[in-house]
Amino acid sequence: MAEPATSGDLPVRMLHDRVLVSQEGEGGERRSGGGIVIPATASVGRRLAWAKVVAIGAHVRQVRLGDRVLFDPEDRAEVELQSRDYVLLRERDIHAVGEERRADSGNTGLYL
């Protein structure tokens, strides 16, 4: 059985299919495709959120440390560790894993 993985010095060992993610740097305003600035306080329909994986449990198969994942912020549990906020998810609650730009494919980045 694989040993759970943790990034950095977090005082936690993830169990089963749990994934701990950090949303730092993911919030704030964003731009539309036409360049219009959309403030973070703008009301939109059900919008998924991006976060970075910082710890995974032993039974997680599709997600790795450092991956950028897409999840529904309504279905989450928040936890504070060492004065920083994290979100605890099950692997099945993650909708997608972002793929970085690949030099050989000519793609421009994340497509989700």
Order of alpha helices (4+ residues) and beta strands (2+ residues): beta-beta-beta-beta-beta-beta-beta-beta-beta
